[in-house]
Amino acid sequence: MNLALIIARAGSVRIKNKNIKNFYGKPIIAYPIQTLQKSKIFSKIYVSTDSKKIAKISKRYKATVPFLRPKNLANNKTSTLKVIKHFIKTLKISPNINICCVYPVSPLLTVSTLMKAYKKFRLRKGNFLVPIQKATVGENKVFKIDKRKQIIKYNKSKSLFKDTGQFYFGTAKSFIKKNSILFSGSTRTMLISKKSGIDVNTIDDWNLLKKLFKNKRND
């Protein structure tokens, strides 16, 4: 069985209401919900949120919101992994269930990307599968990959990469047992283009996302 989990808290530091902000006529969280539905990979699509408003919008787009996340797990210091662990423990998810954790600001995510990632995750042995992009020195949270396409820490390599901020595949067992998604010791990767994803943290990022989405839609 495969489950999808979108994590969407109410507070956002630099972009107000980022996770439900209007994006070309729809709340932005609607895009990943609908993409996950169209992929037909997942038995159920969940949303973990601390917000009644986000929950209402998510339910409108046919996602399941089984609980409201505690406020102590909904601040900017709470890691993604802590939120996933809470979801798994609260719903008592079986260790062998595959989970795809998706960020709400992912309108560039496509069914084909999800399908490709899922196939790679199933075929290759590893704790997680993470989509990555090429990066340059000076960018935040960069790392390198080894010959097996596994993530290892940055060590002055000229070939640098970064997390796309879109999604992670892993089993419930891996999410519970590991202390890091990226540096689990066996995290596999899938390279995607810079036109296919962007980690949105600032207004400039948001404006670039709009431009990328518009260009993609006009292709």
PyMOL commands that set and color helices and strands:
alter all, ss='L'
color gray80, all
select helices_A, chain A and resi 18-20+30-39+52-60+71-73+80-91+111-123+172-177+203-218
alter helices_A, ss='H'
color red, helices_A
select strands_A, chain A and resi 2-7+22-23+26-27+44-48+98-102+128-135+143-145+151-153+160-163+167-171+187-191
alter strands_A, ss='S'
color yellow, strands_A
deselect
rebuild
show_as cartoon
